[in-house]
């Protein structure tokens, strides 16, 4: 039987990185539980946040804001020395 495989690549241009935006805790989960985008994991690497972990917010050009772990936020932050990398994930 024939098979069709599709892969969609989307590029997100980061305009700003807000480090230490919030802390992942029960309050965060309660507030985000009512939202469609739960924000329980890093948008870049997909790793789920641990209790008490500091999370960053990513602002994109022509896309909605998303949250990221501190490691990914550091790598993407154009203001940070050595940052602004294209993670290509």
Secondary structure, DSSP 8 states (H G I E B T S, - for coil): -------------EEEEEEEEEE-SHHHHHHHHTSSS---B-TTT--B--TT-EEEEEEETTS--EEE-HHHHHHH-TTSTT-------
